[in-house]
């Protein structure tokens, strides 16, 4: 199992990338995202 933690940049959440998520999960690669950053809190 491999876990990748990414920010919410548009490159990481694009439709093209989202289409690959199921395939990657079948191969044991899981993508998780950091919560959005809010500098006011």
mmCIF entry with sequence, helices, sheets and N, C-alpha, C, O atoms, coordinates in Angstrom:
data_MODEL
# 
_entry.id   MODEL 
# 
_entity.id                         1 
_entity.type                       polymer 
_entity.pdbx_number_of_molecules   1 
# 
_entity_poly.entity_id                      1 
_entity_poly.type                           'polypeptide(L)' 
_entity_poly.nstd_linkage                   no 
_entity_poly.nstd_monomer                   no 
_entity_poly.pdbx_seq_one_letter_code       
;(UNK)(UNK)(UNK)(UNK)(UNK)(UNK)(UNK)(UNK)(UNK)(UNK)(UNK)(UNK)(UNK)(UNK)(UNK)(UNK)
(UNK)(UNK)(UNK)(UNK)(UNK)(UNK)(UNK)(UNK)(UNK)(UNK)(UNK)(UNK)(UNK)(UNK)(UNK)(UNK)
(UNK)(UNK)(UNK)(UNK)(UNK)(UNK)(UNK)(UNK)(UNK)
;
_entity_poly.pdbx_seq_one_letter_code_can   XXXXXXXXXXXXXXXXXXXXXXXXXXXXXXXXXXXXXXXXX 
_entity_poly.pdbx_strand_id                 A 
# 
loop_
_entity_poly_seq.entity_id 
_entity_poly_seq.num 
_entity_poly_seq.mon_id 
_entity_poly_seq.hetero 
1 1  UNK n 
1 2  UNK n 
1 3  UNK n 
1 4  UNK n 
1 5  UNK n 
1 6  UNK n 
1 7  UNK n 
1 8  UNK n 
1 9  UNK n 
1 10 UNK n 
1 11 UNK n 
1 12 UNK n 
1 13 UNK n 
1 14 UNK n 
1 15 UNK n 
1 16 UNK n 
1 17 UNK n 
1 18 UNK n 
1 19 UNK n 
1 20 UNK n 
1 21 UNK n 
1 22 UNK n 
1 23 UNK n 
1 24 UNK n 
1 25 UNK n 
1 26 UNK n 
1 27 UNK n 
1 28 UNK n 
1 29 UNK n 
1 30 UNK n 
1 31 UNK n 
1 32 UNK n 
1 33 UNK n 
1 34 UNK n 
1 35 UNK n 
1 36 UNK n 
1 37 UNK n 
1 38 UNK n 
1 39 UNK n 
1 40 UNK n 
1 41 UNK n 
# 
_struct_asym.id          A 
_struct_asym.entity_id   1 
# 
loop_
_struct_conf.conf_type_id 
_struct_conf.id 
_struct_conf.pdbx_PDB_helix_id 
_struct_conf.beg_label_comp_id 
_struct_conf.beg_label_asym_id 
_struct_conf.beg_label_seq_id 
_struct_conf.pdbx_beg_PDB_ins_code 
_struct_conf.end_label_comp_id 
_struct_conf.end_label_asym_id 
_struct_conf.end_label_seq_id 
_struct_conf.pdbx_end_PDB_ins_code 
_struct_conf.beg_auth_comp_id 
_struct_conf.beg_auth_asym_id 
_struct_conf.beg_auth_seq_id 
_struct_conf.end_auth_comp_id 
_struct_conf.end_auth_asym_id 
_struct_conf.end_auth_seq_id 
_struct_conf.pdbx_PDB_helix_class 
_struct_conf.details 
_struct_conf.pdbx_PDB_helix_length 
HELX_P HELX_P1 AA1 UNK A 10 ? UNK A 13 ? UNK A 10 UNK A 13 1 ? 4  
HELX_P HELX_P2 AA2 UNK A 15 ? UNK A 26 ? UNK A 15 UNK A 26 1 ? 12 
# 
_struct_conf_type.id          HELX_P 
_struct_conf_type.criteria    ? 
_struct_conf_type.reference   ? 
# 
_struct_sheet.id               AA1 
_struct_sheet.type             ? 
_struct_sheet.number_strands   2 
_struct_sheet.details          ? 
# 
_struct_sheet_order.sheet_id     AA1 
_struct_sheet_order.range_id_1   1 
_struct_sheet_order.range_id_2   2 
_struct_sheet_order.offset       ? 
_struct_sheet_order.sense        parallel 
# 
loop_
_struct_sheet_range.sheet_id 
_struct_sheet_range.id 
_struct_sheet_range.beg_label_comp_id 
_struct_sheet_range.beg_label_asym_id 
_struct_sheet_range.beg_label_seq_id 
_struct_sheet_range.pdbx_beg_PDB_ins_code 
_struct_sheet_range.end_label_comp_id 
_struct_sheet_range.end_label_asym_id 
_struct_sheet_range.end_label_seq_id 
_struct_sheet_range.pdbx_end_PDB_ins_code 
_struct_sheet_range.beg_auth_comp_id 
_struct_sheet_range.beg_auth_asym_id 
_struct_sheet_range.beg_auth_seq_id 
_struct_sheet_range.end_auth_comp_id 
_struct_sheet_range.end_auth_asym_id 
_struct_sheet_range.end_auth_seq_id 
AA1 1 UNK A 2  ? UNK A 6  ? UNK A 2  UNK A 6  
AA1 2 UNK A 29 ? UNK A 33 ? UNK A 29 UNK A 33 
# 
loop_
_atom_site.group_PDB 
_atom_site.id 
_atom_site.type_symbol 
_atom_site.label_atom_id 
_atom_site.label_alt_id 
_atom_site.label_comp_id 
_atom_site.label_asym_id 
_atom_site.label_entity_id 
_atom_site.label_seq_id 
_atom_site.pdbx_PDB_ins_code 
_atom_site.Cartn_x 
_atom_site.Cartn_y 
_atom_site.Cartn_z 
_atom_site.occupancy 
_atom_site.B_iso_or_equiv 
_atom_site.pdbx_formal_charge 
_atom_site.auth_seq_id 
_atom_site.auth_comp_id 
_atom_site.auth_asym_id 
_atom_site.auth_atom_id 
_atom_site.pdbx_PDB_model_num 
ATOM 1   N N  . UNK A 1 1  ? 0.847   -1.166 0.000   1.00 0.00 ? 1  UNK A N  1 
ATOM 2   C CA . UNK A 1 1  ? 0.000   0.000  0.000   1.00 0.00 ? 1  UNK A CA 1 
ATOM 3   C C  . UNK A 1 1  ? 0.895   1.232  0.000   1.00 0.00 ? 1  UNK A C  1 
ATOM 4   O O  . UNK A 1 1  ? 1.895   1.292  0.715   1.00 0.00 ? 1  UNK A O  1 
ATOM 5   N N  . UNK A 1 2  ? 0.524   2.192  -0.799  1.00 0.00 ? 2  UNK A N  1 
ATOM 6   C CA . UNK A 1 2  ? 1.227   3.472  -0.875  1.00 0.00 ? 2  UNK A CA 1 
ATOM 7   C C  . UNK A 1 2  ? 0.216   4.579  -0.661  1.00 0.00 ? 2  UNK A C  1 
ATOM 8   O O  . UNK A 1 2  ? -0.862  4.568  -1.255  1.00 0.00 ? 2  UNK A O  1 
ATOM 9   N N  . UNK A 1 3  ? 0.563   5.536  0.187   1.00 0.00 ? 3  UNK A N  1 
ATOM 10  C CA . UNK A 1 3  ? -0.312  6.670  0.472   1.00 0.00 ? 3  UNK A CA 1 
ATOM 11  C C  . UNK A 1 3  ? 0.412   7.941  0.046   1.00 0.00 ? 3  UNK A C  1 
ATOM 12  O O  . UNK A 1 3  ? 1.576   8.155  0.386   1.00 0.00 ? 3  UNK A O  1 
ATOM 13  N N  . UNK A 1 4  ? -0.294  8.774  -0.698  1.00 0.00 ? 4  UNK A N  1 
ATOM 14  C CA . UNK A 1 4  ? 0.235   10.066 -1.137  1.00 0.00 ? 4  UNK A CA 1 
ATOM 15  C C  . UNK A 1 4  ? -0.666  11.149 -0.559  1.00 0.00 ? 4  UNK A C  1 
ATOM 16  O O  . UNK A 1 4  ? -1.888  11.086 -0.695  1.00 0.00 ? 4  UNK A O  1 
ATOM 17  N N  . UNK A 1 5  ? -0.059  12.147 0.088   1.00 0.00 ? 5  UNK A N  1 
ATOM 18  C CA . UNK A 1 5  ? -0.809  13.280 0.633   1.00 0.00 ? 5  UNK A CA 1 
ATOM 19  C C  . UNK A 1 5  ? -0.458  14.497 -0.205  1.00 0.00 ? 5  UNK A C  1 
ATOM 20  O O  . UNK A 1 5  ? 0.712   14.846 -0.363  1.00 0.00 ? 5  UNK A O  1 
ATOM 21  N N  . UNK A 1 6  ? -1.493  15.138 -0.740  1.00 0.00 ? 6  UNK A N  1 
ATOM 22  C CA . UNK A 1 6  ? -1.281  16.275 -1.632  1.00 0.00 ? 6  UNK A CA 1 
ATOM 23  C C  . UNK A 1 6  ? -2.083  17.482 -1.160  1.00 0.00 ? 6  UNK A C  1 
ATOM 24  O O  . UNK A 1 6  ? -3.010  17.370 -0.358  1.00 0.00 ? 6  UNK A O  1 
ATOM 25  N N  . UNK A 1 7  ? -1.690  18.644 -1.689  1.00 0.00 ? 7  UNK A N  1 
ATOM 26  C CA . UNK A 1 7  ? -2.501  19.833 -1.439  1.00 0.00 ? 7  UNK A CA 1 
ATOM 27  C C  . UNK A 1 7  ? -3.651  19.825 -2.447  1.00 0.00 ? 7  UNK A C  1 
ATOM 28  O O  . UNK A 1 7  ? -3.774  18.893 -3.242  1.00 0.00 ? 7  UNK A O  1 
ATOM 29  N N  . UNK A 1 8  ? -4.468  20.830 -2.418  1.00 0.00 ? 8  UNK A N  1 
ATOM 30  C CA . UNK A 1 8  ? -5.643  20.890 -3.284  1.00 0.00 ? 8  UNK A CA 1 
ATOM 31  C C  . UNK A 1 8  ? -5.390  21.687 -4.556  1.00 0.00 ? 8  UNK A C  1 
ATOM 32  O O  . UNK A 1 8  ? -6.311  22.294 -5.104  1.00 0.00 ? 8  UNK A O  1 
ATOM 33  N N  . UNK A 1 9  ? -4.158  21.689 -5.023  1.00 0.00 ? 9  UNK A N  1 
ATOM 34  C CA . UNK A 1 9  ? -3.832  22.399 -6.252  1.00 0.00 ? 9  UNK A CA 1 
ATOM 35  C C  . UNK A 1 9  ? -4.625  21.850 -7.431  1.00 0.00 ? 9  UNK A C  1 
ATOM 36  O O  . UNK A 1 9  ? -4.978  20.671 -7.458  1.00 0.00 ? 9  UNK A O  1 
ATOM 37  N N  . UNK A 1 10 ? -4.898  22.700 -8.389  1.00 0.00 ? 10 UNK A N  1 
ATOM 38  C CA . UNK A 1 10 ? -5.729  22.297 -9.528  1.00 0.00 ? 10 UNK A CA 1 
ATOM 39  C C  . UNK A 1 10 ? -5.111  21.135 -10.310 1.00 0.00 ? 10 UNK A C  1 
ATOM 40  O O  . UNK A 1 10 ? -5.836  20.334 -10.898 1.00 0.00 ? 10 UNK A O  1 
ATOM 41  N N  . UNK A 1 11 ? -3.807  21.039 -10.320 1.00 0.00 ? 11 UNK A N  1 
ATOM 42  C CA . UNK A 1 11 ? -3.148  19.921 -10.996 1.00 0.00 ? 11 UNK A CA 1 
ATOM 43  C C  . UNK A 1 11 ? -3.499  18.595 -10.332 1.00 0.00 ? 11 UNK A C  1 
ATOM 44  O O  . UNK A 1 11 ? -3.676  17.588 -11.017 1.00 0.00 ? 11 UNK A O  1 
ATOM 45  N N  . UNK A 1 12 ? -3.600  18.585 -9.017  1.00 0.00 ? 12 UNK A N  1 
ATOM 46  C CA . UNK A 1 12 ? -3.872  17.360 -8.272  1.00 0.00 ? 12 UNK A CA 1 
ATOM 47  C C  . UNK A 1 12 ? -5.341  16.964 -8.271  1.00 0.00 ? 12 UNK A C  1 
ATOM 48  O O  . UNK A 1 12 ? -5.670  15.812 -7.989  1.00 0.00 ? 12 UNK A O  1 
ATOM 49  N N  . UNK A 1 13 ? -6.225  17.899 -8.582  1.00 0.00 ? 13 UNK A N  1 
ATOM 50  C CA . UNK A 1 13 ? -7.661  17.618 -8.530  1.00 0.00 ? 13 UNK A CA 1 
ATOM 51  C C  . UNK A 1 13 ? -8.344  17.725 -9.895  1.00 0.00 ? 13 UNK A C  1 
ATOM 52  O O  . UNK A 1 13 ? -9.572  17.751 -9.975  1.00 0.00 ? 13 UNK A O  1 
ATOM 53  N N  . UNK A 1 14 ? -7.562  17.785 -10.954 1.00 0.00 ? 14 UNK A N  1 
ATOM 54  C CA . UNK A 1 14 ? -8.146  17.927 -12.291 1.00 0.00 ? 14 UNK A CA 1 
ATOM 55  C C  . UNK A 1 14 ? -8.987  16.700 -12.652 1.00 0.00 ? 14 UNK A C  1 
ATOM 56  O O  . UNK A 1 14 ? -8.812  15.627 -12.074 1.00 0.00 ? 14 UNK A O  1 
ATOM 57  N N  . UNK A 1 15 ? -9.870  16.863 -13.580 1.00 0.00 ? 15 UNK A N  1 
ATOM 58  C CA . UNK A 1 15 ? -10.744 15.768 -14.021 1.00 0.00 ? 15 UNK A CA 1 
ATOM 59  C C  . UNK A 1 15 ? -9.920  14.591 -14.556 1.00 0.00 ? 15 UNK A C  1 
ATOM 60  O O  . UNK A 1 15 ? -10.248 13.432 -14.301 1.00 0.00 ? 15 UNK A O  1 
ATOM 61  N N  . UNK A 1 16 ? -8.872  14.889 -15.283 1.00 0.00 ? 16 UNK A N  1 
ATOM 62  C CA . UNK A 1 16 ? -8.015  13.839 -15.828 1.00 0.00 ? 16 UNK A CA 1 
ATOM 63  C C  . UNK A 1 16 ? -7.401  12.991 -14.707 1.00 0.00 ? 16 UNK A C  1 
ATOM 64  O O  . UNK A 1 16 ? -7.357  11.764 -14.801 1.00 0.00 ? 16 UNK A O  1 
ATOM 65  N N  . UNK A 1 17 ? -6.937  13.646 -13.665 1.00 0.00 ? 17 UNK A N  1 
ATOM 66  C CA . UNK A 1 17 ? -6.350  12.930 -12.531 1.00 0.00 ? 17 UNK A CA 1 
ATOM 67  C C  . UNK A 1 17 ? -7.426  12.159 -11.771 1.00 0.00 ? 17 UNK A C  1 
ATOM 68  O O  . UNK A 1 17 ? -7.204  11.015 -11.376 1.00 0.00 ? 17 UNK A O  1 
ATOM 69  N N  . UNK A 1 18 ? -8.582  12.772 -11.563 1.00 0.00 ? 18 UNK A N  1 
ATOM 70  C CA . UNK A 1 18 ? -9.667  12.097 -10.848 1.00 0.00 ? 18 UNK A CA 1 
ATOM 71  C C  . UNK A 1 18 ? -10.089 10.805 -11.550 1.00 0.00 ? 18 UNK A C  1 
ATOM 72  O O  . UNK A 1 18 ? -10.480 9.841  -10.893 1.00 0.00 ? 18 UNK A O  1 
ATOM 73  N N  . UNK A 1 19 ? -10.013 10.785 -12.856 1.00 0.00 ? 19 UNK A N  1 
ATOM 74  C CA . UNK A 1 19 ? -10.372 9.579  -13.607 1.00 0.00 ? 19 UNK A CA 1 
ATOM 75  C C  . UNK A 1 19 ? -9.405  8.434  -13.314 1.00 0.00 ? 19 UNK A C  1 
ATOM 76  O O  . UNK A 1 19 ? -9.761  7.268  -13.481 1.00 0.00 ? 19 UNK A O  1 
ATOM 77  N N  . UNK A 1 20 ? -8.198  8.751  -12.881 1.00 0.00 ? 20 UNK A N  1 
ATOM 78  C CA . UNK A 1 20 ? -7.191  7.728  -12.600 1.00 0.00 ? 20 UNK A CA 1 
ATOM 79  C C  . UNK A 1 20 ? -7.295  7.161  -11.185 1.00 0.00 ? 20 UNK A C  1 
ATOM 80  O O  . UNK A 1 20 ? -6.754  6.089  -10.914 1.00 0.00 ? 20 UNK A O  1 
ATOM 81  N N  . UNK A 1 21 ? -7.980  7.863  -10.279 1.00 0.00 ? 21 UNK A N  1 
ATOM 82  C CA . UNK A 1 21 ? -8.041  7.428  -8.884  1.00 0.00 ? 21 UNK A CA 1 
ATOM 83  C C  . UNK A 1 21 ? -8.484  5.989  -8.710  1.00 0.00 ? 21 UNK A C  1 
ATOM 84  O O  . UNK A 1 21 ? -7.821  5.254  -7.978  1.00 0.00 ? 21 UNK A O  1 
ATOM 85  N N  . UNK A 1 22 ? -9.581  5.529  -9.346  1.00 0.00 ? 22 UNK A N  1 
ATOM 86  C CA . UNK A 1 22 ? -9.988  4.123  -9.155  1.00 0.00 ? 22 UNK A CA 1 
ATOM 87  C C  . UNK A 1 22 ? -8.909  3.129  -9.603  1.00 0.00 ? 22 UNK A C  1 
ATOM 88  O O  . UNK A 1 22 ? -8.673  2.116  -8.944  1.00 0.00 ? 22 UNK A O  1 
ATOM 89  N N  . UNK A 1 23 ? -8.274  3.425  -10.705 1.00 0.00 ? 23 UNK A N  1 
ATOM 90  C CA . UNK A 1 23 ? -7.208  2.544  -11.214 1.00 0.00 ? 23 UNK A CA 1 
ATOM 91  C C  . UNK A 1 23 ? -6.045  2.478  -10.231 1.00 0.00 ? 23 UNK A C  1 
ATOM 92  O O  . UNK A 1 23 ? -5.500  1.409  -9.959  1.00 0.00 ? 23 UNK A O  1 
ATOM 93  N N  . UNK A 1 24 ? -5.678  3.644  -9.704  1.00 0.00 ? 24 UNK A N  1 
ATOM 94  C CA . UNK A 1 24 ? -4.567  3.685  -8.754  1.00 0.00 ? 24 UNK A CA 1 
ATOM 95  C C  . UNK A 1 24 ? -4.910  2.931  -7.477  1.00 0.00 ? 24 UNK A C  1 
ATOM 96  O O  . UNK A 1 24 ? -4.067  2.232  -6.916  1.00 0.00 ? 24 UNK A O  1 
ATOM 97  N N  . UNK A 1 25 ? -6.158  3.075  -7.017  1.00 0.00 ? 25 UNK A N  1 
ATOM 98  C CA . UNK A 1 25 ? -6.569  2.374  -5.796  1.00 0.00 ? 25 UNK A CA 1 
ATOM 99  C C  . UNK A 1 25 ? -6.516  0.862  -5.997  1.00 0.00 ? 25 UNK A C  1 
ATOM 100 O O  . UNK A 1 25 ? -6.138  0.133  -5.080  1.00 0.00 ? 25 UNK A O  1 
ATOM 101 N N  . UNK A 1 26 ? -6.884  0.389  -7.165  1.00 0.00 ? 26 UNK A N  1 
ATOM 102 C CA . UNK A 1 26 ? -6.784  -1.042 -7.452  1.00 0.00 ? 26 UNK A CA 1 
ATOM 103 C C  . UNK A 1 26 ? -5.342  -1.529 -7.376  1.00 0.00 ? 26 UNK A C  1 
ATOM 104 O O  . UNK A 1 26 ? -5.082  -2.695 -7.080  1.00 0.00 ? 26 UNK A O  1 
ATOM 105 N N  . UNK A 1 27 ? -4.402  -0.612 -7.650  1.00 0.00 ? 27 UNK A N  1 
ATOM 106 C CA . UNK A 1 27 ? -2.985  -0.953 -7.617  1.00 0.00 ? 27 UNK A CA 1 
ATOM 107 C C  . UNK A 1 27 ? -2.368  -0.689 -6.240  1.00 0.00 ? 27 UNK A C  1 
ATOM 108 O O  . UNK A 1 27 ? -1.167  -0.880 -6.055  1.00 0.00 ? 27 UNK A O  1 
ATOM 109 N N  . UNK A 1 28 ? -3.181  -0.251 -5.277  1.00 0.00 ? 28 UNK A N  1 
ATOM 110 C CA . UNK A 1 28 ? -2.687  -0.026 -3.921  1.00 0.00 ? 28 UNK A CA 1 
ATOM 111 C C  . UNK A 1 28 ? -2.145  1.374  -3.663  1.00 0.00 ? 28 UNK A C  1 
ATOM 112 O O  . UNK A 1 28 ? -1.432  1.591  -2.683  1.00 0.00 ? 28 UNK A O  1 
ATOM 113 N N  . UNK A 1 29 ? -2.477  2.324  -4.532  1.00 0.00 ? 29 UNK A N  1 
ATOM 114 C CA . UNK A 1 29 ? -2.048  3.714  -4.352  1.00 0.00 ? 29 UNK A CA 1 
ATOM 115 C C  . UNK A 1 29 ? -3.258  4.536  -3.919  1.00 0.00 ? 29 UNK A C  1 
ATOM 116 O O  . UNK A 1 29 ? -4.262  4.599  -4.628  1.00 0.00 ? 29 UNK A O  1 
ATOM 117 N N  . UNK A 1 30 ? -3.156  5.159  -2.762  1.00 0.00 ? 30 UNK A N  1 
ATOM 118 C CA . UNK A 1 30 ? -4.271  5.927  -2.215  1.00 0.00 ? 30 UNK A CA 1 
ATOM 119 C C  . UNK A 1 30 ? -3.873  7.382  -2.087  1.00 0.00 ? 30 UNK A C  1 
ATOM 120 O O  . UNK A 1 30 ? -2.807  7.699  -1.559  1.00 0.00 ? 30 UNK A O  1 
ATOM 121 N N  . UNK A 1 31 ? -4.734  8.270  -2.573  1.00 0.00 ? 31 UNK A N  1 
ATOM 122 C CA . UNK A 1 31 ? -4.486  9.708  -2.581  1.00 0.00 ? 31 UNK A CA 1 
ATOM 123 C C  . UNK A 1 31 ? -5.349  10.354 -1.507  1.00 0.00 ? 31 UNK A C  1 
ATOM 124 O O  . UNK A 1 31 ? -6.559  10.137 -1.456  1.00 0.00 ? 31 UNK A O  1 
ATOM 125 N N  . UNK A 1 32 ? -4.714  11.155 -0.646  1.00 0.00 ? 32 UNK A N  1 
ATOM 126 C CA . UNK A 1 32 ? -5.421  11.929 0.358   1.00 0.00 ? 32 UNK A CA 1 
ATOM 127 C C  . UNK A 1 32 ? -5.017  13.383 0.206   1.00 0.00 ? 32 UNK A C  1 
ATOM 128 O O  . UNK A 1 32 ? -3.926  13.689 -0.277  1.00 0.00 ? 32 UNK A O  1 
ATOM 129 N N  . UNK A 1 33 ? -5.902  14.276 0.622   1.00 0.00 ? 33 UNK A N  1 
ATOM 130 C CA . UNK A 1 33 ? -5.650  15.702 0.445   1.00 0.00 ? 33 UNK A CA 1 
ATOM 131 C C  . UNK A 1 33 ? -5.595  16.414 1.792   1.00 0.00 ? 33 UNK A C  1 
ATOM 132 O O  . UNK A 1 33 ? -6.340  16.095 2.719   1.00 0.00 ? 33 UNK A O  1 
ATOM 133 N N  . UNK A 1 34 ? -4.703  17.374 1.871   1.00 0.00 ? 34 UNK A N  1 
ATOM 134 C CA . UNK A 1 34 ? -4.638  18.244 3.039   1.00 0.00 ? 34 UNK A CA 1 
ATOM 135 C C  . UNK A 1 34 ? -5.886  19.119 3.051   1.00 0.00 ? 34 UNK A C  1 
ATOM 136 O O  . UNK A 1 34 ? -6.420  19.438 1.989   1.00 0.00 ? 34 UNK A O  1 
ATOM 137 N N  . UNK A 1 35 ? -6.359  19.512 4.221   1.00 0.00 ? 35 UNK A N  1 
ATOM 138 C CA . UNK A 1 35 ? -7.507  20.435 4.258   1.00 0.00 ? 35 UNK A CA 1 
ATOM 139 C C  . UNK A 1 35 ? -7.098  21.786 3.672   1.00 0.00 ? 35 UNK A C  1 
ATOM 140 O O  . UNK A 1 35 ? -5.927  22.162 3.727   1.00 0.00 ? 35 UNK A O  1 
ATOM 141 N N  . UNK A 1 36 ? -8.052  22.504 3.119   1.00 0.00 ? 36 UNK A N  1 
ATOM 142 C CA . UNK A 1 36 ? -7.737  23.836 2.570   1.00 0.00 ? 36 UNK A CA 1 
ATOM 143 C C  . UNK A 1 36 ? -7.142  24.725 3.660   1.00 0.00 ? 36 UNK A C  1 
ATOM 144 O O  . UNK A 1 36 ? -7.568  24.683 4.814   1.00 0.00 ? 36 UNK A O  1 
ATOM 145 N N  . UNK A 1 37 ? -6.175  25.507 3.285   1.00 0.00 ? 37 UNK A N  1 
ATOM 146 C CA . UNK A 1 37 ? -5.497  26.400 4.225   1.00 0.00 ? 37 UNK A CA 1 
ATOM 147 C C  . UNK A 1 37 ? -6.287  27.689 4.375   1.00 0.00 ? 37 UNK A C  1 
ATOM 148 O O  . UNK A 1 37 ? -6.718  28.281 3.386   1.00 0.00 ? 37 UNK A O  1 
ATOM 149 N N  . UNK A 1 38 ? -6.471  28.112 5.583   1.00 0.00 ? 38 UNK A N  1 
ATOM 150 C CA . UNK A 1 38 ? -7.140  29.382 5.853   1.00 0.00 ? 38 UNK A CA 1 
ATOM 151 C C  . UNK A 1 38 ? -6.268  30.174 6.799   1.00 0.00 ? 38 UNK A C  1 
ATOM 152 O O  . UNK A 1 38 ? -6.120  29.816 7.967   1.00 0.00 ? 38 UNK A O  1 
ATOM 153 N N  . UNK A 1 39 ? -5.694  31.243 6.299   1.00 0.00 ? 39 UNK A N  1 
ATOM 154 C CA . UNK A 1 39 ? -4.755  32.024 7.122   1.00 0.00 ? 39 UNK A CA 1 
ATOM 155 C C  . UNK A 1 39 ? -5.459  32.844 8.198   1.00 0.00 ? 39 UNK A C  1 
ATOM 156 O O  . UNK A 1 39 ? -4.799  33.398 9.077   1.00 0.00 ? 39 UNK A O  1 
ATOM 157 N N  . UNK A 1 40 ? -6.782  32.932 8.143   1.00 0.00 ? 40 UNK A N  1 
ATOM 158 C CA . UNK A 1 40 ? -7.518  33.732 9.115   1.00 0.00 ? 40 UNK A CA 1 
ATOM 159 C C  . UNK A 1 40 ? -7.816  32.991 10.414  1.00 0.00 ? 40 UNK A C  1 
ATOM 160 O O  . UNK A 1 40 ? -8.345  33.591 11.350  1.00 0.00 ? 40 UNK A O  1 
ATOM 161 N N  . UNK A 1 41 ? -7.497  31.727 10.493  1.00 0.00 ? 41 UNK A N  1 
ATOM 162 C CA . UNK A 1 41 ? -7.794  30.940 11.690  1.00 0.00 ? 41 UNK A CA 1 
ATOM 163 C C  . UNK A 1 41 ? -6.559  30.607 12.450  1.00 0.00 ? 41 UNK A C  1 
ATOM 164 O O  . UNK A 1 41 ? -6.630  29.947 13.487  1.00 0.00 ? 41 UNK A O  1 
# 
